[in-house]
Amino acid sequence: MNKKTYMLPGDERIVAGNAKEFVHELRVGSWMDSDCTDEQYMHNFAERYVVQSGVRIATDTPEKFLADLIRTGYAKEM
């Protein structure tokens, strides 16, 4: 499996082979919500993101979640 590197704000990097792994790594590295499920984390993250930026992030699948983070500029594929 080819892994990709994603840059996040604050020069944080996530290396993941797919969107599900990306969400998992994002949650594990979070100081918020690291003890919830990956699905719960996506929902919690999206709620915070819309408050901070006014932009909605899809949470129905990890693939749509990651695609929206890339679309909004939160994550950049390297």
N, C-alpha and C positions, 0 to 999 in steps of 0.2 A: 504494500500500500504506500503510495506516494504521499508524504506529509507536506503540508503547506505551512508557511509562517505568516502570521497575521500581526500587524502592529496595531496597538491600542493607544489611547491617550496616556501620556506619562512615560512613553517609550517602553511600555509593557509589551511583551511578545507572547503569543500563544502558537504552539506548533501542534497541528492536528491533521489527521488523515481524512476527516469528514466533519460534517456539521454537528453531529451528535457528540463527537469527541471535543470539538471546539466549545460547545456549551458546557460540557462536563469540566473542562480545564478552566473555563471562565469562572464557573461556580466555585471550584476547589480553591482558586486563587483569590477569591473575593473575601474581604473582611466582613461583608454583609451576606447573610443568607447562605453561608457555606455549609450549614447543617440541614438544608432542605433538599428536596429532590431537584434534579435538573429541570424538570417541567415547572415546578414551583418557582425555581430561580428565574426562568425565562419570563414568567408572568410578573414577578416582583421587579425584575430589571426593567421590563417594558413600562410598568407603572411609574417607576422613578424617572425613566427617560422621557416620558411624555410630559411630566411635571417640569423637568429641567429644560427640555428643548422644544416642547410643543409638537414633537413628531411621534407618531404611533409606530410601534414595532410589532410585526406579526409574531404570534407565539404558538400557532397551531402546529408547526413542525420546526425542528432544529434548522432545517434547510432554509425555510422562509425567514426565520429569526436571524440567521447569519447573513442571508442576502440583504435583509433590511439594514443590518448594522453596517454592511459594506456600502449600501446605497446612500446611507446618511453620513458616511464618512467616519463613523465611530471606529470601524475596523478597516484596515487596508491590507489587502493581500500582497505579500512581497514576492 
